[in-house]
């Protein structure tokens, strides 16, 4: 029998799983997508049952070749998942309402209340970031104000991957990396902050125990085993937040100063690993506990990276989706600078550096001669400019970024990677194969599986992208123009028009 770990990554748009052997080789992988509901313009929700259904579908695909599966033995399960969204359970352990995802921006007023109540500087010092609508705690406060009948029934609050583990094992737990995105964790002690919970009027009993990311947090129950085709009793580790697992997979774990991870997924992120909490006094960055002991991560994020391209796919045709690849091919026919078109990718508000849940996206520079290629190229460049804002914020806090490692669906596009390298002015390497956070979840399971320790970042080959010096002045000028968009868009959002 060949021992493998089963790694599961519960993403925003799909659940991915892979089987990884003791040499670090990916034996098999599969994915299943699920939708996000938006009952109002600022809402983004998912029914946790969709995640379980996706896991069952993925499991059936992984075990489709019965002859091959007969030679494999799953020894440990590793977990990674989208961060911030609260899964709220009643006294019987049943889900009360759909999960409010990280991109749900309805709790902007609650973030403002939290900042005023606790004090902005104090909040940043404890949690590593300013209050924002992405945080778990602000979503709970929104529920308390707008859905008191649901809130009164809450007995447990879990994060997405932790709810999946609860379904697998019956065990309630979380880890410091995921918990540091809730705005309820003291990132230095890696424990829930009793002071913050008291100030919010929240009972600490609602929150699960915190365990290290590599700890065994439970074992597969008979019911889950029957549903998924797994043996009863397989250990399941605590796991980590997806951004931190992706960092581990790419070798962003404190070993290489000046190296950062750039993720082009549903959202876009720039992440560096630090040996101590690197906190931006202005609260423009997120500071998270790493899945690696005694390491933290500083993260700059733009909320709608791949989502901006997905949005373009949805609106490009009234009769179905236009593929992302077709749009990327179209964008390649527009010159650098998109013939004057700019795009602000604030489809779900924006995080770094604005921390503004209310601002909306926009195009600027449209003319009668503007065509579809210019529009799509502007989207790609707009996401890159948003990440350049994040890079400037990291550097303003003394964090040096000299080279990048890329992951996420967008990193499969040579055009987008080339744009990103030139806009940021930093070399970008995309390891091949690039498995991201799902592979990081596998690495977290190696120790409890008894596999030899393995560092992240190993790859068969690497696609390299270098900044184009001929575009430096053009993109510097376009970035300055891009930065003029936010003040006007904020002013428009502040008019509180019902659009």
C-alpha positions, 0 to 999 in steps of 0.5 A, a space after each residue: 500500500 502507498 501511504 498518502 495524505 488527503 489535502 482539502 482546500 475550501 476556496 471561495 468558488 470551489 473545493 479542491 482536493 489532492 492526494 500527496 505521497 511521502 515524496 511530495 508527489 501529487 498522485 491525484 487531484 480534483 475540484 468541484 465548484 459552487 455558487 455564491 449568493 448575492 441577495 443584495 449588492 453588498 452581500 456574498 453568502 454560501 450555504 455550508 452544505 454546498 461545501 460538503 456536497 462538493 467534498 463528496 463530489 471531489 471524493 467520488 472523482 478521486 476514487 473513480 479509478 478503483 484499481 489505483 485507489 486500492 493501492 493507496 491508503 489515506 493516513 491523514 487529512 489536511 485542511 485549508 480554507 477561505 478566511 473570515 466567514 462565520 459559520 454559525 451553529 445552534 445548540 444542536 450543531 446545525 447551521 443557522 444561516 448561510 455563511 457571510 463570506 469575506 467579500 460580504 461588505 454589509 458590516 462596514 458600519 459595524 466596523 466603524 462602531 468597533 473602531 470607535 468603541 475599542 479605539 483604533 490604535 488599541 484594536 490594531 495593536 491587539 489584532 494586527 489590523 484595523 476593523 473592516 467589513 471582511 472581519 468575522 467579528 464585524 459580521 457577527 455584530 451585523 447579524 446581532 443588529 439586523 438578524 437578532 432572531 438568528 443571532 440569539 440562537 448562536 451557540 458556536 461560531 466556526 470558520 469555513 474549513 473548521 466547519 468542514 472538519 466538524 462535519 468530518 470529525 464532530 470536533 470543534 477547533 480552529 488554528 491561530 492562522 485562520 483565527 487571526 482573520 477574525 479580529 478577535 485574536 491577540 496575534 501575539 499570544 495566539 489566543 482569543 482576546 477576552 478584552 475584545 470579546 468583552 467590549 463587543 459583548 460576545 461570549 468566549 464560549 461561542 468560539 472553539 479551542 485553538 490548536 497548532 496547524 499541524 495538530 490532530 484535531 479529530 478523526 473521521 467519524 463512521 457517518 463521514 466515512 460512509 459519505 466520503 468513502 474513507 476509512 473510519 478514524 483517519 486523523 484530521 489536522 487543524 489546518 490553516 487559512 488559505 493565504 497562509 497555507 499558500 505561503 507555506 506551499 511556496 516557501 514563504 516561511 521566513 527562510 528567504 528575506 525579500 521574497 513575497 507571495 503574490 496570489 491572483 485568485 478570487 482576490 489578490 494578495 501580496 504576503 511576506 513572512 516575518 519573525 515578529 508581527 509587522 503591524 502597519 500603524 495606519 491599519 492598511 495591512 492585515 497581520 496574521 499568525 503564520 501556520 509556521 511556528 514563531 512566524 507571522 505574515 503581513 498581507 496586502 489585499 485587493 478584494 476583486 482580482 480574479 473576480 474582476 475577470 469573472 465579472 467581465 465573463 458574466 456580463 460579456 454575453 447575455 446567453 452564457 459565460 465567455 471563458 476567462 481564456 478568451 478574454 485574456 486572448 482578447 486583452 493581448 491585442 490591446 497595447 500596454 496602457 489599454 489605450 487610456 482606459 483605467 479600471 478600479 477593481 473595487 467590486 466588493 469594496 477595497 482593502 489595502 490601502 483604503 480599508 473601505 467596504 462602501 467604495 465601488 469599482 469604475 472604468 475611466 478614460 472611455 472614448 468612442 474608440 475604446 473596444 472590448 480588448 481595451 476594457 479587458 486589458 484595463 481590468 488586468 492592469 487595474 488589479 496590478 495597480 491595486 497590488 502596486 498600492 499594496 506593495 507600496 504599503 508593505 514597503 512603507 512599513 519596512 518590508 522589502 520585496 525583491 522577488 515574487 512567487 506567484 500562485 492562483 488561477 490568474 498566475 496561469 496567464 502569461 499576459 497577466 503575470 507579465 503585466 504584474 511584473 512590469 507594474 510592480 517592477 519586481 521579478 515574478 516566478 511561477 513554480 510549475 506545478 503550482 498547487 498553492 494552498 491545497 498543497 500547503 494543507 498537505 504539507 501541514 499533514 506530513 508530520 502527523 502522517 509520519 512523512 519526512 519533513 518537506 519544505 515548500 517551494 519545490 517545483 519541476 520548473 519555473 516560469 519567470 517574468 521580468 519587468 519590461 524596462 520599456 514600460 516602466 515610465 508608462 506604468 508609473 504614469 498610469 499608476 499615478 492616474 489610477 490613484 486619482 480614481 479612489 477619492 472621487 469614487 469614495 465621494 460618490 459612495 459617501 453620497 449614499 445614493 441608492 443605485 
